[in-house]
Amino acid sequence: MGPRSARLLLKRSGAEKAEDIFHMSPGDLSKIDGIGTEKAKNIIQFDQWDLVDKVLESTERVGATILSLADQHYPDLLRQTYDPPILLWIKGDPKALNEQAIAVVGTRNPGSYGLSQAEQWSRKLCSCGLGINSGLAYGVDSRAHKTAVECGGTTVAVLGSGIDWIYPDKNRKLAAQIAENGGAVITEHPPGTKPEAVHFPERNRIVSGMSHGVLVVESGIKGGSMITARLALDQNREVFVVPHRLGYLKGEGCNYLIKTGQGKLVQSIEDLTVELSLHLSSDQKSADSGSSKPKKWENESLSEEQKEVCRALEHEPLHVDKLSEQLETEPFKLASLLLEMEMAGLIQQRAGKYFELK
């Protein structure tokens, strides 16, 4: 049973804890949509607890811990995506996983311009208090992580292998520095998992999913960075792009994203921070404005659905994914309602797909 099936089982079974699944009757399990008789039988008859114990023992032996989808430290933005991992192995500070952060990605074999831009943008992001997420690969990823560590910023490295199998091997020291300096190294794969090619696109969805946006520093027309950019768009994340000179093959992917409107060209840190609208907390807003904003919506004749949206947005702007989670509905089902309320002047959409009361 893969992560998606496991998530659906937990959701549709009504079980409060995962362990409750193993105490359900075959009849009740088989009635759950997507399970059926055969899977129900396999769950009830599961007896490979010695393998489970081995995973737990190896996790402890390598100095890692496991976060479940329900853990308070599980990345909140990642949890809201379509395909979040059900478990994450982690070394380092779990609080780093919920820092406001940008994914910085690029080719494994960048030119001098790409490396320079990776360092410059990573420094700018750290100076703004933003964390940096990436994949610990050679090139742009490594330079972004290293710069964050040097600047005293927070950085999270996502592996396409087990937590005990750092790839590439030369980045073992960097991974240790990340974990020891307030950052984290994470993976969805159990200890002992080799860095196979199929794991890296899966890793990229985690890098983009736990980030507020993705900055593509240097990329050819094909490659992992382009995959990450597409995943980011699917996850309702903003994509930012460093432009490159014409005819430079390693930068063709970046220029293509800009040309096709899939990514925003960035020249200054303001291009990124303004577009994302990384919002202040309600306390900060009150301090800055000196007074609270009047609740216009309370004087309007609204449907119950519209009132629920307004109540959810009362304290702070919310990303469309977070709003859909609070209202327990799918983002696409909210689209027409949000558009209607925006046209009525009740709410407004800020850059980065955040919504707020007017």
CORCORNOR-V919922 format. One line per field, one symbol per residue. phi: phi as a letter, one per 40 degrees, with the letter a starting at -180 (. if undefined). burial: + if it has 16 or more other ideal C-beta (glycine too) atoms within 10 Angstrom, else -. A space follows every 10 residues. Layout:
phi=???
burial=???
This chain:
phi=.cdccccccc cccgccbdcc dcbccdcccc ccdgcgcccd cccccdbccc cccccccccc ccgbbbbcdc ccccdccccc ccbcccbbca bhcccccbcc abcbbiccbc cccccccdcc ccccccccgc cbbabgccgc dccccccccc cgccbbbbcb acccbcbcdc cdcccccccc bgbabbaccc dgccccdccc ccccccdccc bcabbccaac cbhccccccc cccccgbcbb bccbccgccc bcccccccdc gcaccbbbcc dcccccfccc cccccccccg accccdcccb cbcccccccc cccdcacbcd cccccccfac dcccdccccc ccccgcbacc dggcbacc
burial=--------++ --+------- +--+----++ -+--+---++ --+------- -------++- ---+--+-+- +-+++-++++ +--+++++++ ++++-+++++ +++++++--+ +-+++-+++- ++++++---+ +++++++-++ +++++++++- +-++++++++ +++++++--- +--++-+++- ++++++++++ +-+-+---++ -+++++++++ ++++++++++ --++++++++ +++-++++++ ++-+-----+ ++++++++-- -+++-+--+- -++-+++++- ---------- ------+--- -+---+-+++ -++--+++++ +++++-+--- +--+--++-- +----++-++ -++++++-
